[in-house]
């Protein structure tokens, strides 16, 4: 049986190497509570903060091989990713979603 990290998802990023997975686990155990707390200060909502922290760890997994700092000094990098994930959490998913039938009930008066 292969480990889940070795099975690529067809639409996702490439699988993590074993070393990267171990490092990700180590960072998660060390910084997750602080990152959730940071996300709470950004979102003012515990549930949204947990979503932001989850998104943060997905982004970290994708970019972890580029982190040159040792794990003891990684918080600044992780915090920056968390702040960006919090901002993206409230950004509209698609800015181009607008009604095209302006005669429909409930359609905005201006585009």
C-alpha positions as a Markdown table, in Angstrom:
| # | Residue | x | y | z |
|---|---|---|---|---|
| 1 | Unk | 0.0 | 0.0 | 0.0 |
| 2 | Unk | 1.4 | 3.4 | -0.9 |
| 3 | Unk | 1.1 | 6.5 | 1.3 |
| 4 | Unk | -1.4 | 9.1 | 0.3 |
| 5 | Unk | 1.3 | 11.7 | -0.3 |
| 6 | Unk | 2.6 | 9.5 | -3.1 |
| 7 | Unk | -0.6 | 9.4 | -5.0 |
| 8 | Unk | -1.0 | 12.5 | -7.2 |
| 9 | Unk | -4.4 | 14.0 | -7.7 |
| 10 | Unk | -5.1 | 14.5 | -11.4 |
| 11 | Unk | -6.0 | 18.2 | -10.9 |
| 12 | Unk | -3.8 | 19.0 | -8.0 |
| 13 | Unk | -0.2 | 19.8 | -7.3 |
| 14 | Unk | 2.4 | 17.0 | -7.6 |
| 15 | Unk | 2.8 | 14.7 | -4.6 |
| 16 | Unk | 5.0 | 15.7 | -1.7 |
| 17 | Unk | 8.3 | 14.0 | -1.3 |
| 18 | Unk | 8.8 | 12.1 | 2.0 |
| 19 | Unk | 11.2 | 14.8 | 3.3 |
| 20 | Unk | 8.8 | 17.6 | 2.5 |
| 21 | Unk | 5.9 | 15.8 | 4.1 |
| 22 | Unk | 8.0 | 15.3 | 7.3 |
| 23 | Unk | 8.9 | 19.0 | 7.3 |
| 24 | Unk | 5.3 | 20.1 | 6.7 |
| 25 | Unk | 4.2 | 17.9 | 9.6 |
| 26 | Unk | 6.9 | 19.5 | 11.8 |
| 27 | Unk | 5.8 | 23.0 | 10.8 |
| 28 | Unk | 2.1 | 22.2 | 11.3 |
| 29 | Unk | 2.7 | 20.9 | 14.8 |
| 30 | Unk | 4.8 | 23.8 | 15.7 |
| 31 | Unk | 2.9 | 26.8 | 14.2 |
| 32 | Unk | -0.7 | 25.8 | 13.5 |
| 33 | Unk | -2.2 | 27.2 | 16.8 |
| 34 | Unk | -0.4 | 30.5 | 16.2 |
| 35 | Unk | -1.6 | 30.7 | 12.6 |
| 36 | Unk | -5.2 | 29.9 | 13.6 |
| 37 | Unk | -4.9 | 32.7 | 16.2 |
| 38 | Unk | -3.6 | 35.1 | 13.6 |
| 39 | Unk | -6.4 | 34.1 | 11.2 |
| 40 | Unk | -8.9 | 34.8 | 14.0 |
| 41 | Unk | -7.6 | 38.3 | 14.3 |
| 42 | Unk | -8.1 | 38.8 | 10.5 |
| 43 | Unk | -11.5 | 37.1 | 10.2 |
| 44 | Unk | -13.1 | 37.7 | 13.6 |
| 45 | Unk | -14.7 | 34.3 | 13.2 |
| 46 | Unk | -13.3 | 31.1 | 14.5 |
| 47 | Unk | -14.8 | 28.9 | 11.8 |
| 48 | Unk | -13.6 | 31.2 | 9.0 |
| 49 | Unk | -10.2 | 31.3 | 10.7 |
| 50 | Unk | -10.0 | 27.5 | 10.6 |
| 51 | Unk | -10.8 | 27.6 | 6.9 |
| 52 | Unk | -8.1 | 30.2 | 6.4 |
| 53 | Unk | -5.6 | 28.1 | 8.3 |
| 54 | Unk | -6.5 | 25.1 | 6.2 |
| 55 | Unk | -6.0 | 27.1 | 3.0 |
| 56 | Unk | -2.7 | 28.3 | 4.4 |
| 57 | Unk | -1.4 | 24.8 | 4.9 |
| 58 | Unk | -2.4 | 23.8 | 1.3 |
| 59 | Unk | -0.4 | 26.8 | 0.0 |
| 60 | Unk | 2.5 | 26.0 | 2.3 |
| 61 | Unk | 2.6 | 22.4 | 1.0 |
| 62 | Unk | 2.8 | 23.7 | -2.5 |
| 63 | Unk | 5.6 | 26.3 | -1.8 |
| 64 | Unk | 7.5 | 24.5 | 1.0 |
| 65 | Unk | 10.4 | 23.4 | -1.2 |
| 66 | Unk | 11.1 | 27.1 | -1.9 |
| 67 | Unk | 11.5 | 27.9 | 1.8 |
| 68 | Unk | 15.2 | 28.5 | 2.5 |
| 69 | Unk | 14.8 | 29.5 | 6.2 |
| 70 | Unk | 15.2 | 26.9 | 8.8 |
| 71 | Unk | 12.0 | 25.8 | 10.6 |
| 72 | Unk | 12.8 | 27.9 | 13.7 |
| 73 | Unk | 12.5 | 31.0 | 11.6 |
| 74 | Unk | 9.6 | 30.1 | 9.3 |
| 75 | Unk | 6.8 | 31.9 | 11.2 |
| 76 | Unk | 7.2 | 35.2 | 9.3 |
| 77 | Unk | 6.8 | 33.3 | 6.0 |
| 78 | Unk | 3.8 | 31.3 | 7.3 |
| 79 | Unk | 2.2 | 34.5 | 8.7 |
| 80 | Unk | 2.5 | 36.2 | 5.4 |
| 81 | Unk | 0.8 | 33.3 | 3.7 |
| 82 | Unk | -1.9 | 33.3 | 6.3 |
| 83 | Unk | -2.6 | 37.0 | 5.9 |
| 84 | Unk | -2.9 | 36.5 | 2.1 |
| 85 | Unk | -5.2 | 33.5 | 2.6 |
| 86 | Unk | -7.4 | 35.6 | 4.9 |
| 87 | Unk | -7.7 | 38.4 | 2.4 |
| 88 | Unk | -8.5 | 35.8 | -0.4 |
| 89 | Unk | -11.1 | 34.2 | 1.8 |
| 90 | Unk | -13.3 | 37.4 | 1.6 |
| 91 | Unk | -12.5 | 38.1 | -2.1 |
| 92 | Unk | -15.4 | 37.3 | -4.4 |
| 93 | Unk | -14.8 | 34.0 | -6.1 |
| 94 | Unk | -15.4 | 35.3 | -9.6 |
| 95 | Unk | -15.7 | 39.0 | -10.3 |
| 96 | Unk | -17.2 | 38.4 | -13.7 |
| 97 | Unk | -20.4 | 36.7 | -12.3 |
| 98 | Unk | -23.0 | 39.3 | -13.2 |
| 99 | Unk | -26.5 | 38.8 | -14.4 |
| 100 | Unk | -26.8 | 39.1 | -18.2 |
| 101 | Unk | -30.6 | 39.5 | -18.2 |
| 102 | Unk | -31.1 | 42.9 | -16.7 |
| 103 | Unk | -34.9 | 42.6 | -17.1 |
| 104 | Unk | -35.0 | 39.7 | -14.7 |
| 105 | Unk | -36.5 | 40.4 | -11.3 |
| 106 | Unk | -33.8 | 41.3 | -8.7 |
| 107 | Unk | -31.2 | 42.3 | -11.3 |
| 108 | Unk | -29.1 | 45.3 | -10.5 |
| 109 | Unk | -30.0 | 48.6 | -12.2 |
| 110 | Unk | -26.4 | 49.2 | -13.3 |
| 111 | Unk | -23.6 | 46.9 | -14.4 |
